[in-house]
Amino acid sequence: MSALFLGLISGTSADGIDVALVRFDPEIKVLATKTVAYPAQIRERLLALTAADARISLDDYGAIDVAVGQCFADAALSLLAEAAVSGDAVAAIGSHGQTVRHRPEGDTPFSLQIGDPAVIAERTGICTIADFRRADVAAGGQGAPLAPAFHATVFADQAPCAVLNLGGIANLSLLIEGQQILGFDTGPANCLLDAWNARHQGTPCDIDGAWADSGAVDSVLLADLLDDGYFSLAAPKSTGRETFNLDWLDSKLENHQTSAVDVQATLLALTSRSISEALNATGLPAPLVLACGGGVHNGALMRMLAKELMPIRLSSSASVGIDPDFVEAALFAWLAYRRLQGKPGNLPSVTGARGPRILGAIHAAHP
């Protein structure tokens, strides 16, 4: 089996497809990376589809599933061309797809990702592994986060530490020597910040947190936001845009007269405070937090987090030689690698599943 694998993911923010070419023998090494933006029309359709009250016809669902698969395939081929690597040299693609609904609780739990893996396998000619969350959910787990098992592998020499992913949703992995690995979603990272900024500034994100930094935190509003029941739930737990969206925020704002810029500043504080309180609530000693994901580039967020977390030290994963923008893409390359080895990819201590499960469905390539 080739040691080369491709990982593909588009996160909660649906701002593009991250691609990582990873080697797993004799050691894990990220060889090439790329982010490919969705065409504007597809991103608009995805953001509409991930809204809490979204409705879609079966025809439209089937079409967007295939369209996203085509985008993922094109992103994979683009990276391979830039890296001058033949598809024949790649053992498999691990594709997370695009999450459009995550409902791990209730009588019929599910986690739904689109981006037809058969389309990816056909267009690339590379075996494609997808649907990584379903087996864990079927076993009673949350299906998320899946990153802690990978974090425990690539950040092992940094323990004791916590690894913080700042995507649309924030999640923590606790890597403490002698302790069971823990991990969970803390709540919103960028999803509310991006959505509020788009509504009032007309741009996809608040670059470097400059708009938020120009406002003032409304402490009464912040307390109201933090009063949401999700923050007090015990792990295992995971969340998404189904819970933390503009409808949720608008309902909270009904009793507040807060300016738009001060709401943005308060949302920044919500991300920071919810993370620090979640970490403190574990009671586990983590002298270092290594941050990855798009939020690492938000200077205002990183400064606020650093203050909230003191005396715990906050640093980008770049400080230990791991590109913060492609940790999750590398994760899905690793999960594909584990799948072909017939080894589990989940951690029951994180997701709450009944036991370890081999994750992912294999879609064979054809000449």
SVG drawing of the C-alpha trace seen along z (x, -y; Angstrom):
<svg xmlns="http://www.w3.org/2000/svg" viewBox="-39 -51 49 55">
<polyline fill="none" stroke="black" stroke-width="0.4" points="0.0,0.0 1.3,-3.5 2.2,-5.7 0.5,-8.7 -3.0,-9.8 -5.2,-12.8 -7.5,-14.4 -10.4,-16.6 -12.7,-18.7 -14.9,-21.8 -15.7,-22.9 -18.7,-24.5 -18.0,-27.9 -18.2,-26.4 -15.7,-28.8 -13.7,-26.3 -12.2,-22.9 -8.9,-22.2 -6.7,-19.5 -3.7,-17.9 -1.3,-15.3 0.1,-13.3 2.7,-10.5 2.4,-8.0 5.5,-5.9 8.0,-6.0 6.4,-9.0 3.5,-11.4 4.5,-14.2 2.3,-16.7 3.8,-17.1 1.5,-19.6 -1.6,-21.6 -4.1,-23.8 -7.4,-25.6 -9.9,-25.8 -12.8,-28.2 -16.3,-27.0 -17.9,-28.8 -20.0,-31.6 -23.3,-30.1 -22.5,-26.7 -21.4,-28.4 -24.6,-30.4 -26.6,-27.2 -24.6,-25.5 -25.1,-28.3 -28.9,-28.3 -28.9,-24.5 -27.2,-24.6 -29.6,-27.2 -31.6,-25.9 -34.9,-26.0 -33.7,-24.9 -36.0,-23.0 -34.8,-21.3 -36.4,-19.1 -35.0,-15.7 -34.0,-16.9 -32.1,-19.9 -30.5,-17.7 -29.3,-15.2 -27.9,-17.9 -26.0,-19.7 -24.6,-16.4 -23.1,-15.7 -22.0,-19.3 -20.0,-19.3 -18.5,-16.0 -17.3,-17.5 -15.8,-20.4 -14.0,-18.1 -12.7,-16.0 -11.4,-19.1 -9.7,-20.3 -7.9,-17.0 -6.8,-16.9 -5.6,-20.6 -3.3,-19.8 -1.9,-16.7 -1.1,-18.7 0.6,-21.4 2.6,-18.8 3.5,-16.8 2.1,-13.6 0.3,-11.0 -3.0,-9.8 -1.6,-6.3 0.8,-7.1 -2.1,-7.8 -3.5,-4.9 -6.8,-6.7 -8.6,-9.9 -10.3,-10.5 -13.2,-12.9 -15.1,-14.3 -17.5,-16.1 -19.6,-19.1 -21.7,-18.8 -25.2,-20.0 -26.9,-18.6 -25.6,-17.2 -28.2,-15.7 -26.5,-13.1 -29.2,-13.2 -32.7,-11.8 -34.4,-8.6 -33.0,-8.8 -29.5,-10.4 -27.6,-11.2 -24.8,-13.3 -25.2,-14.1 -22.4,-15.1 -22.7,-15.7 -20.1,-15.5 -20.8,-12.3 -17.7,-10.1 -18.5,-8.0 -18.1,-11.1 -14.8,-11.8 -13.5,-8.3 -14.7,-8.4 -13.2,-11.8 -9.9,-11.3 -9.4,-7.5 -8.4,-7.2 -10.1,-5.0 -12.2,-7.3 -13.3,-6.8 -16.1,-8.8 -19.0,-8.8 -16.6,-8.8 -19.2,-9.8 -22.0,-7.3 -20.5,-4.2 -19.7,-6.1 -23.3,-7.6 -24.8,-4.1 -22.8,-2.9 -24.3,-5.5 -21.7,-8.2 -21.8,-11.8 -19.8,-11.2 -17.7,-14.2 -15.2,-15.4 -13.0,-12.9 -9.9,-15.0 -8.7,-14.0 -7.4,-10.6 -5.3,-12.3 -4.2,-15.0 -3.0,-12.4 -0.8,-11.0 0.7,-14.1 0.9,-16.2 2.1,-13.4 5.4,-14.9 3.8,-18.2 1.8,-16.5 0.6,-17.6 -1.4,-20.0 -4.7,-20.8 -5.3,-21.2 -7.9,-23.8 -9.5,-23.8 -11.0,-27.2 -13.2,-26.4 -16.8,-27.4 -17.2,-25.5 -14.5,-25.2 -13.4,-21.8 -10.8,-20.8 -8.6,-17.7 -7.0,-17.1 -3.8,-15.2 -2.7,-14.6 -0.2,-11.9 -1.8,-9.1 -5.3,-10.3 -7.9,-9.1 -7.9,-11.3 -10.9,-13.7 -12.4,-16.0 -15.6,-17.8 -17.0,-20.8 -17.0,-23.9 -19.4,-25.9 -19.1,-28.6 -15.7,-29.8 -16.1,-31.6 -19.6,-30.7 -21.5,-33.5 -18.7,-36.0 -18.7,-35.4 -22.5,-35.4 -23.0,-38.6 -20.1,-40.3 -21.6,-39.2 -25.0,-40.6 -23.7,-44.0 -20.4,-44.4 -21.2,-42.5 -17.9,-40.6 -17.4,-36.8 -15.4,-37.4 -14.1,-40.1 -10.5,-40.2 -8.1,-39.9 -11.1,-40.7 -10.7,-44.4 -14.4,-45.2 -14.9,-43.2 -11.9,-44.9 -13.4,-48.4 -16.5,-47.6 -17.2,-47.0 -18.3,-43.8 -21.9,-44.0 -21.4,-42.0 -25.2,-41.5 -25.6,-40.2 -22.5,-38.0 -24.1,-36.4 -27.3,-35.8 -25.5,-34.1 -23.5,-31.9 -26.7,-30.9 -27.5,-28.6 -27.9,-25.0 -25.2,-23.7 -22.4,-25.2 -23.3,-23.5 -23.8,-20.0 -21.3,-17.4 -19.1,-15.7 -19.4,-13.8 -21.0,-16.6 -20.9,-18.1 -22.7,-20.9 -23.0,-22.9 -24.8,-25.6 -28.1,-23.8 -27.8,-25.4 -25.5,-28.4 -26.8,-30.5 -28.3,-33.9 -31.8,-32.8 -30.4,-31.8 -28.5,-35.1 -31.5,-37.1 -33.6,-35.4 -31.0,-36.4 -30.9,-40.0 -34.6,-40.6 -34.1,-41.9 -31.0,-43.9 -30.3,-47.2 -26.7,-46.5 -25.1,-48.1 -24.0,-45.9 -20.3,-46.5 -20.7,-45.8 -22.6,-42.5 -19.5,-41.5 -17.2,-42.3 -19.5,-40.3 -19.5,-37.3 -15.7,-37.4 -15.9,-37.3 -18.4,-34.5 -16.0,-32.3 -13.1,-33.1 -15.0,-32.8 -16.8,-29.5 -13.5,-27.9 -11.7,-29.0 -14.6,-28.0 -14.8,-24.6 -11.1,-24.0 -11.2,-25.0 -14.2,-22.8 -12.3,-19.7 -10.0,-20.2 -7.1,-18.7 -3.7,-20.3 -2.9,-21.6 0.0,-24.2 -0.2,-24.7 -3.0,-25.2 -2.0,-24.6 -4.5,-26.3 -5.3,-25.4 -8.0,-26.2 -9.0,-29.5 -9.5,-31.4 -5.7,-31.3 -5.6,-34.2 -8.0,-36.3 -5.6,-38.5 -8.3,-39.9 -9.5,-36.5 -6.1,-35.1 -5.3,-38.1 -8.5,-37.7 -8.1,-34.0 -4.5,-34.4 -5.8,-36.7 -8.7,-34.4 -6.5,-31.3 -3.7,-32.8 -1.6,-31.3 -2.0,-28.6 0.1,-29.5 -1.6,-29.8 0.3,-29.2 -0.5,-28.4 0.3,-24.8 2.7,-26.4 5.0,-26.9 5.6,-23.1 5.8,-22.8 2.2,-21.9 0.3,-24.2 -2.8,-25.3 -4.8,-25.6 -4.5,-21.9 -4.7,-19.9 -8.3,-18.8 -7.5,-17.9 -4.6,-15.8 -7.0,-14.2 -9.1,-12.8 -6.1,-11.5 -5.2,-9.7 -8.7,-8.3 -8.5,-6.9 -5.1,-5.4 -6.6,-3.8 -9.6,-2.5 -7.4,-0.6 -5.4,0.8 -8.7,2.0 -8.0,0.0 -10.5,-2.1 -10.7,-5.8 -12.8,-7.0 -12.2,-7.4 -15.2,-6.2 -13.9,-8.4 -14.5,-11.4 -17.6,-10.5 -19.4,-8.3 -19.7,-5.4 -20.1,-1.9 -16.6,-1.0 -13.9,-1.5 -15.2,-1.5 -13.6,-1.3 -14.8,-4.4 -15.5,-5.2 -17.1,-3.5 -14.8,-2.6 -15.7,-3.6 -13.3,-1.8 -11.7,-3.5 -11.9,-2.1 -9.3,-2.4"/>
</svg>
